[in-house]
């Protein structure tokens, strides 16, 4: 099992790195060519299209993964049938009802085509995600990585080329359609039988699971609507575009977190009832996450006043203000992020959902007010103000695994953010770099614990013991 986890970690790392490089360059080129408003339109359409994709798949992939042993053909064919039927019905709903409503709500005619044609692409992807789910069940993450990177490349190359030739918002549509068509590679790698099966017993079993799965995902999905619905409607499409690009930069720089989150589930499951070991692994893992994900984000944010206009163009200079606040919210999230996977493995799904719901309610109550008064900056301000809801996760974690130690991670967040803010305020690239290097070295010099943790992490990376990002030295 540990060898599988290690192999999965390495494969996911390469996939994330390859995807990061392609999407980062693609985002830079699209941002420079298309501008703020079209990125805002993309943010709005992406939310509704992803919501559409959730209803099409309806948890069929997760259902196939959770089946003990090799899934029977009746399950695979029923999953295919469900995706096919729901897809056609929902496409008709989008064409005649949803897309016209969205276009009218935002008073933008381009949104109709953007939402509808992107939904066709998601429909194609959803059909072939059955193959991806079967590969994930086999932990064939190398092949999954090929599929995911192919999808990223298939979107950005046509989108950038068509944007360069002046297709504007339709370059996003072209990219999405190519991404949808490219998903056939999943079927070529892991084929399954294209046959419609109407088995009532199997359908009801999958529907019940899908309903509970989708219900658990709805709070997260609703929270993702904040930018397109609140920022896009109140502050305008340009503001939504600024938030979209800012979040994209954050996701690119913190790609390591996505890997560790994905791997943490099988690793914590392997630890089973060893509560102290899981608690120690979470404490150590979040520090590693902070060093490998938050520190690059903080460094970029400190220099963003220079890097953002240089990379994305002068029109995006306001992104630097958003990054200052988003980096702090991400640092706070890193402190509590691994609590979620550890609690889900322990079967405490309701505790995680309770946090998500309360956090979401706070965001939806605060964000319209903050966005109305301070514009796009109201979005990260609302996220920051809702951070108190992490106390729910803390209480649940303590109840199940015992009280964790916060001293090291809190000190790391405080001094890292202080150094970042100081470097940003100077607004001179030369002096900002000196401040970053000198104050960081000073902090490490005075903190023996942090110096030891950095050496430990370097030894893990150097020794290629990737799965030990959580497990290394959990016995103190």
C-alpha positions as CSV (number, residue, x, y, z in Angstrom):
1,X,0.0,0.0,0.0
2,X,2.8,2.5,0.9
3,X,4.5,1.7,-2.4
4,X,1.2,2.5,-4.2
5,X,0.9,5.7,-2.3
6,X,4.5,6.7,-3.1
7,X,4.0,5.9,-6.8
8,X,0.7,7.8,-6.8
9,X,2.3,10.8,-5.2
10,X,5.1,10.9,-7.8
11,X,2.7,10.5,-10.7
12,X,0.4,13.2,-9.3
13,X,3.4,15.5,-8.7
14,X,4.5,15.2,-12.3
15,X,0.9,15.7,-13.5
16,X,0.4,18.8,-11.4
17,X,3.8,20.3,-12.5
18,X,3.1,19.6,-16.2
19,X,-0.4,21.0,-15.9
20,X,0.9,24.0,-13.9
21,X,3.4,24.9,-16.6
22,X,0.9,24.7,-19.4
23,X,-2.0,26.4,-17.6
24,X,0.3,29.2,-16.2
25,X,1.7,30.1,-19.7
26,X,-1.8,29.7,-21.2
27,X,-3.4,32.0,-18.5
28,X,-0.7,34.6,-19.0
29,X,-1.3,34.7,-22.8
30,X,-5.1,34.7,-22.5
31,X,-5.0,37.4,-19.8
32,X,-2.8,39.7,-21.9
33,X,-4.9,39.2,-25.1
34,X,-8.5,39.0,-23.8
35,X,-8.5,41.4,-20.9
36,X,-10.6,41.8,-17.7
37,X,-14.1,41.7,-18.9
38,X,-13.8,38.5,-20.9
39,X,-12.1,36.8,-18.0
40,X,-15.1,37.9,-15.9
41,X,-17.4,36.3,-18.4
42,X,-15.3,33.1,-18.3
43,X,-15.6,33.1,-14.5
44,X,-19.4,33.3,-14.7
45,X,-19.8,30.7,-17.4
46,X,-17.3,28.3,-15.7
47,X,-19.4,28.2,-12.5
48,X,-22.6,27.3,-14.2
49,X,-20.9,24.9,-16.6
50,X,-19.2,23.1,-13.7
51,X,-22.5,22.9,-11.9
52,X,-24.0,21.4,-15.0
53,X,-21.2,18.8,-15.0
54,X,-21.8,17.9,-11.4
55,X,-25.5,17.1,-12.2
56,X,-24.5,15.1,-15.3
57,X,-21.9,12.9,-13.6
58,X,-24.1,12.7,-10.4
59,X,-21.3,10.9,-8.5
60,X,-21.1,8.0,-10.9
61,X,-17.2,8.2,-10.9
62,X,-17.1,8.1,-7.1
63,X,-19.6,5.2,-7.1
64,X,-17.4,3.1,-9.4
65,X,-14.3,3.9,-7.3
66,X,-15.9,2.8,-4.0
67,X,-17.0,-0.6,-5.3
68,X,-15.1,-3.5,-3.8
69,X,-13.1,-5.3,-6.4
70,X,-13.6,-4.9,-10.2
71,X,-16.9,-3.2,-11.0
72,X,-19.4,-5.4,-12.9
73,X,-20.3,-4.5,-16.4
74,X,-23.8,-3.7,-15.4
75,X,-22.6,-0.9,-13.2
76,X,-20.3,0.6,-15.9
77,X,-23.1,0.4,-18.5
78,X,-25.7,1.9,-16.1
79,X,-23.3,4.7,-15.3
80,X,-22.9,5.4,-19.1
81,X,-26.7,5.3,-19.6
82,X,-27.3,7.7,-16.7
83,X,-24.7,10.2,-18.0
84,X,-26.1,10.0,-21.5
85,X,-29.7,10.5,-20.5
86,X,-29.1,13.2,-18.0
87,X,-26.7,14.9,-20.3
88,X,-29.3,15.3,-23.2
89,X,-32.0,16.4,-20.8
90,X,-29.9,19.0,-19.1
91,X,-28.5,20.3,-22.4
92,X,-32.1,21.0,-23.5
93,X,-32.7,22.7,-20.2
94,X,-29.7,24.9,-20.7
95,X,-30.5,25.8,-24.3
96,X,-34.1,26.8,-23.7
97,X,-34.1,28.0,-20.1
98,X,-30.8,28.4,-18.1
99,X,-28.6,30.1,-20.8
100,X,-31.2,32.7,-21.7
101,X,-31.8,33.5,-18.0
102,X,-28.1,33.9,-17.3
103,X,-27.6,36.1,-20.4
104,X,-30.5,38.2,-19.3
105,X,-29.5,38.4,-15.6
106,X,-26.0,39.8,-16.5
107,X,-27.3,41.7,-19.5
108,X,-24.7,40.1,-21.8
109,X,-25.5,38.3,-25.0
110,X,-22.2,36.5,-25.2
111,X,-22.9,34.5,-22.0
112,X,-25.6,32.5,-23.9
113,X,-23.2,31.0,-26.4
114,X,-20.4,30.7,-23.8
115,X,-22.6,28.7,-21.3
116,X,-24.3,26.5,-23.9
117,X,-21.3,25.4,-26.0
118,X,-19.1,24.9,-22.9
119,X,-21.9,22.7,-21.5
120,X,-21.6,20.5,-24.7
121,X,-17.9,20.1,-24.0
122,X,-18.5,19.2,-20.4
123,X,-21.1,16.6,-21.5
124,X,-18.5,15.0,-23.7
125,X,-16.0,15.0,-20.9
126,X,-18.5,13.5,-18.5
127,X,-19.1,10.5,-20.7
128,X,-15.4,9.6,-20.8
129,X,-14.8,10.4,-17.1
130,X,-16.1,6.8,-16.6
131,X,-12.8,5.6,-18.0
132,X,-10.9,8.0,-15.7
133,X,-12.8,6.7,-12.7
134,X,-11.9,3.1,-13.6
135,X,-8.2,4.1,-13.9
136,X,-8.3,5.9,-10.5
137,X,-9.8,2.8,-8.9
138,X,-6.8,0.9,-10.2
139,X,-4.6,3.8,-8.8
140,X,-3.2,4.2,-12.4
141,X,-2.4,7.8,-11.7
142,X,0.3,7.9,-14.4
143,X,-2.4,7.3,-17.1
144,X,-4.8,9.7,-15.3
145,X,-2.1,12.3,-15.4
146,X,-1.8,11.9,-19.2
147,X,-5.5,12.4,-19.6
148,X,-5.7,15.5,-17.4
149,X,-2.6,17.2,-19.0
150,X,-4.0,16.4,-22.4
151,X,-7.2,18.2,-21.4
152,X,-5.3,21.2,-20.2
153,X,-3.2,21.4,-23.4
154,X,-6.3,20.9,-25.6
155,X,-8.0,23.9,-24.0
156,X,-5.1,26.4,-23.9
157,X,-3.5,25.9,-27.4
158,X,-6.8,26.4,-29.4
159,X,-8.0,29.2,-27.0
160,X,-4.7,31.1,-27.2
161,X,-4.4,30.8,-31.0
162,X,-8.0,31.8,-31.6
163,X,-7.7,34.7,-29.1
164,X,-4.6,35.9,-31.0
165,X,-6.6,36.0,-34.2
166,X,-9.3,38.1,-32.6
167,X,-12.1,35.7,-31.8
168,X,-12.5,37.3,-28.4
169,X,-14.9,35.5,-26.0
170,X,-15.4,32.8,-28.6
171,X,-11.8,31.7,-28.1
172,X,-12.9,30.4,-24.7
173,X,-15.7,28.4,-26.4
174,X,-13.3,27.0,-29.0
175,X,-10.9,25.9,-26.2
176,X,-13.7,24.2,-24.2
177,X,-14.9,22.3,-27.2
178,X,-11.4,21.0,-28.0
179,X,-11.0,20.0,-24.3
180,X,-14.3,18.1,-24.5
181,X,-13.3,16.3,-27.7
182,X,-9.8,15.5,-26.3
183,X,-11.4,13.6,-23.4
184,X,-11.8,10.6,-25.8
185,X,-8.2,9.8,-24.9
186,X,-9.5,8.5,-21.6
187,X,-11.6,6.0,-23.4
188,X,-8.7,4.9,-25.7
189,X,-6.6,4.2,-22.6
190,X,-9.3,2.5,-20.6
191,X,-12.2,1.5,-22.9
192,X,-15.6,0.3,-21.8
193,X,-18.7,-1.0,-23.6
194,X,-20.9,1.6,-25.1
195,X,-24.3,0.0,-24.4
196,X,-27.4,1.4,-22.9
197,X,-28.7,-0.6,-19.9
198,X,-31.9,0.1,-18.0
199,X,-31.5,-2.0,-14.8
200,X,-33.9,-0.6,-12.3
201,X,-32.1,-2.1,-9.2
202,X,-28.7,-0.9,-10.3
203,X,-30.0,2.5,-11.3
204,X,-31.7,3.1,-8.0
205,X,-28.5,2.0,-6.1
206,X,-26.4,4.5,-8.1
207,X,-29.1,7.2,-7.9
208,X,-29.2,7.0,-4.1
209,X,-25.5,7.2,-3.8
210,X,-25.4,10.0,-6.4
211,X,-28.0,12.0,-4.5
212,X,-26.1,11.8,-1.2
213,X,-22.8,12.5,-3.0
214,X,-24.2,15.6,-4.7
215,X,-25.9,16.8,-1.5
216,X,-22.5,16.7,0.2
217,X,-20.9,18.6,-2.7
218,X,-23.6,21.3,-3.0
219,X,-22.3,23.5,-0.1
220,X,-18.9,23.6,-1.8
221,X,-20.5,24.4,-5.1
222,X,-22.6,27.2,-3.6
223,X,-19.5,28.8,-2.1
224,X,-17.8,28.7,-5.5
225,X,-20.6,30.9,-6.8
226,X,-19.5,33.9,-4.8
227,X,-17.3,35.4,-7.5
228,X,-19.6,34.9,-10.5
229,X,-22.9,35.7,-8.7
230,X,-21.9,38.3,-6.1
231,X,-18.8,40.0,-7.5
232,X,-19.9,39.7,-11.1
233,X,-23.4,41.1,-10.5
234,X,-22.5,43.8,-7.9
235,X,-19.0,45.0,-8.9
236,X,-19.1,44.0,-12.6
237,X,-17.5,41.6,-15.0
238,X,-14.1,43.3,-14.8
239,X,-14.0,42.8,-11.1
240,X,-15.0,39.1,-11.5
241,X,-12.1,38.9,-14.0
242,X,-9.7,40.3,-11.4
243,X,-10.8,37.7,-8.9
244,X,-10.7,34.9,-11.4
245,X,-7.1,35.6,-12.4
246,X,-6.1,36.1,-8.7
247,X,-7.5,32.7,-7.7
248,X,-5.8,31.2,-10.8
249,X,-2.4,32.5,-9.7
250,X,-3.0,31.2,-6.1
251,X,-3.9,27.7,-7.5
252,X,-0.9,27.6,-9.7
253,X,1.5,28.5,-6.9
254,X,0.0,26.2,-4.4
255,X,-0.3,23.1,-6.6
256,X,1.5,21.0,-3.9
257,X,-1.5,21.3,-1.6
258,X,-3.8,19.6,-4.2
259,X,-1.4,16.6,-4.3
260,X,-1.1,16.2,-0.6
261,X,-4.9,16.5,-0.1
262,X,-5.4,13.8,-2.7
263,X,-2.9,11.4,-1.2
264,X,-3.9,12.1,2.4
265,X,-7.1,10.0,2.1
266,X,-5.4,6.6,1.5
267,X,-2.6,7.4,3.8
268,X,-4.9,8.3,6.8
269,X,-7.0,5.2,5.9
270,X,-3.8,3.1,6.2
271,X,-3.1,4.5,9.7
272,X,-6.6,3.3,10.7
273,X,-7.3,3.8,14.5
274,X,-3.8,5.1,15.3
275,X,-5.1,8.5,16.4
276,X,-1.9,9.8,17.7
277,X,-0.1,9.0,14.5
278,X,-2.7,10.7,12.4
279,X,-2.6,13.8,14.7
280,X,1.2,13.9,14.4
281,X,1.0,13.4,10.6
282,X,-1.5,16.3,10.3
283,X,0.7,18.6,12.4
284,X,3.8,17.8,10.4
285,X,2.0,17.6,7.0
286,X,0.5,21.1,7.3
287,X,3.9,22.6,8.0
288,X,5.3,20.9,4.9
289,X,2.3,22.2,3.0
290,X,2.9,25.7,4.2
291,X,6.6,25.6,3.3
292,X,6.0,24.1,-0.2
293,X,2.8,25.9,-1.1
294,X,2.3,29.1,1.0
295,X,5.9,30.3,0.9
296,X,6.0,30.4,-3.0
297,X,2.6,32.2,-2.9
298,X,3.9,34.7,-0.3
299,X,7.0,35.4,-2.3
300,X,5.1,36.0,-5.5
301,X,2.6,38.2,-3.6
302,X,5.4,40.3,-2.1
303,X,6.8,41.0,-5.6
304,X,3.4,41.1,-7.3
305,X,3.4,44.8,-7.8
306,X,6.2,44.2,-10.3
307,X,5.5,40.6,-11.5
308,X,1.7,40.9,-12.3
309,X,2.1,43.9,-14.7
310,X,5.2,42.3,-16.2
311,X,3.6,38.9,-16.9
312,X,-0.1,39.7,-17.4
313,X,-0.1,43.3,-18.5
314,X,-0.7,46.7,-16.8
315,X,-4.4,46.3,-17.0
316,X,-4.2,43.6,-14.3
317,X,-2.3,45.7,-11.7
318,X,-5.2,45.5,-9.2
319,X,-4.6,41.8,-8.9
320,X,-1.7,42.5,-6.5
321,X,-4.2,44.0,-3.9
322,X,-6.3,40.8,-4.0
323,X,-3.2,38.5,-3.7
324,X,-2.2,40.2,-0.4
325,X,-5.5,39.2,1.2
326,X,-5.9,35.8,-0.6
327,X,-2.4,34.7,0.5
328,X,-3.4,35.3,4.2
329,X,-6.7,33.4,3.8
330,X,-4.8,30.6,2.1
331,X,-2.3,30.4,4.9
332,X,-5.1,30.1,7.5
333,X,-6.8,27.4,5.4
334,X,-3.5,25.5,5.3
335,X,-3.6,25.3,9.1
336,X,-6.9,23.5,9.1
337,X,-7.0,21.9,5.6
338,X,-5.9,18.4,6.5
339,X,-8.5,18.2,9.2
340,X,-11.1,17.6,6.5
341,X,-9.5,14.5,5.0
342,X,-8.7,13.0,8.5
343,X,-12.3,13.5,9.6
344,X,-13.8,12.1,6.5
345,X,-11.6,9.0,6.8
346,X,-12.9,8.6,10.3
347,X,-16.4,8.7,9.0
348,X,-17.2,12.2,10.4
349,X,-18.6,13.6,7.1
350,X,-21.3,15.5,8.9
351,X,-18.7,17.5,10.9
352,X,-17.0,18.5,7.7
353,X,-20.4,19.4,6.1
354,X,-21.4,21.4,9.1
355,X,-18.3,23.5,8.8
356,X,-18.8,24.0,5.1
357,X,-22.4,25.1,5.6
358,X,-21.7,27.5,8.4
359,X,-18.6,28.9,6.5
360,X,-20.8,29.3,3.4
361,X,-23.6,31.0,5.2
362,X,-21.1,33.5,6.6
363,X,-19.6,34.2,3.2
364,X,-23.0,34.7,1.6
365,X,-24.1,37.1,4.3
366,X,-20.9,39.1,4.4
367,X,-19.8,39.2,0.7
368,X,-22.7,41.2,-0.8
369,X,-22.1,43.9,1.9
370,X,-18.3,44.0,1.6
371,X,-18.3,43.9,-2.2
372,X,-21.0,46.6,-2.3
373,X,-18.8,49.0,-0.2
374,X,-15.2,48.1,-1.3
375,X,-15.7,46.5,-4.7
376,X,-13.7,43.4,-5.7
377,X,-11.6,43.6,-2.5
378,X,-14.8,42.7,-0.6
379,X,-14.4,39.1,-1.8
380,X,-11.2,38.3,0.0
381,X,-12.3,40.4,3.0
382,X,-15.4,38.3,3.4
383,X,-13.3,35.1,3.2
384,X,-11.0,36.4,5.9
385,X,-13.9,37.5,8.1
386,X,-15.4,34.0,7.9
387,X,-12.2,32.3,9.1
388,X,-13.6,32.0,12.6
389,X,-15.7,29.1,11.4
390,X,-12.6,26.9,11.3
391,X,-13.1,26.6,15.0
392,X,-15.8,24.0,14.2
393,X,-13.1,21.9,12.4
394,X,-10.8,22.4,15.4
395,X,-13.4,21.1,17.9
396,X,-14.2,18.1,15.8
397,X,-10.5,17.2,15.3
398,X,-9.8,17.5,19.0
399,X,-12.7,15.3,19.8
400,X,-11.6,12.5,17.4
401,X,-7.7,12.8,17.6
402,X,-6.8,14.9,20.6
403,X,-5.5,18.5,20.8
404,X,-3.0,19.5,18.1
405,X,0.0,21.8,18.6
406,X,-0.5,25.2,16.9
407,X,2.5,27.1,18.2
408,X,4.8,26.3,15.3
409,X,2.4,26.8,12.5
410,X,0.9,30.0,13.9
411,X,4.4,31.5,14.3
412,X,5.3,30.5,10.8
413,X,2.1,32.1,9.4
414,X,2.6,35.3,11.4
415,X,6.3,35.9,10.6
416,X,6.0,34.8,6.9
417,X,3.1,37.2,6.3
418,X,4.9,40.0,8.1
419,X,8.0,39.5,6.0
420,X,5.8,39.4,2.8
421,X,3.9,42.6,3.7
422,X,7.1,44.5,4.5
423,X,8.7,43.5,1.2
424,X,5.5,44.5,-0.7
425,X,5.3,47.9,1.0
426,X,8.8,48.9,-0.2
427,X,7.7,48.8,-3.9
428,X,11.3,48.4,-5.1
429,X,12.2,45.0,-6.5
430,X,15.9,45.2,-5.4
431,X,15.1,46.1,-1.8
432,X,12.1,43.8,-1.7
433,X,14.3,40.8,-2.5
434,X,16.9,41.9,0.1
435,X,14.1,42.1,2.7
436,X,12.7,38.7,1.8
437,X,16.1,37.0,2.0
438,X,17.5,38.8,5.0
439,X,14.4,38.6,7.2
440,X,13.8,35.0,6.3
441,X,17.4,34.1,7.1
442,X,17.0,36.0,10.4
443,X,13.8,34.1,11.3
444,X,15.4,30.7,10.5
445,X,18.5,31.7,12.6
446,X,16.4,32.4,15.7
447,X,14.0,29.5,15.2
448,X,15.7,26.2,15.8
449,X,12.5,24.3,15.4
450,X,11.8,25.7,12.0
451,X,15.4,25.2,10.9
452,X,15.1,21.6,11.9
453,X,11.8,21.2,10.0
454,X,13.3,22.7,6.8
455,X,16.3,20.4,7.0
456,X,14.0,17.5,7.5
457,X,11.8,18.4,4.5
458,X,14.9,18.8,2.3
459,X,16.2,15.4,3.4
460,X,12.8,13.8,2.5
461,X,12.8,15.5,-0.9
462,X,16.5,14.6,-1.6
463,X,15.8,11.0,-0.5
464,X,12.9,10.8,-2.9
465,X,10.6,9.6,-0.1
466,X,7.6,11.4,-1.4
467,X,5.0,9.6,0.6
468,X,6.7,10.7,3.8
469,X,5.4,14.2,3.4
470,X,3.0,13.2,6.1
471,X,4.5,10.2,7.7
472,X,8.1,11.1,8.3
473,X,9.0,11.4,11.9
474,X,5.5,11.3,13.3
475,X,6.7,9.8,16.5
476,X,8.1,12.6,18.6
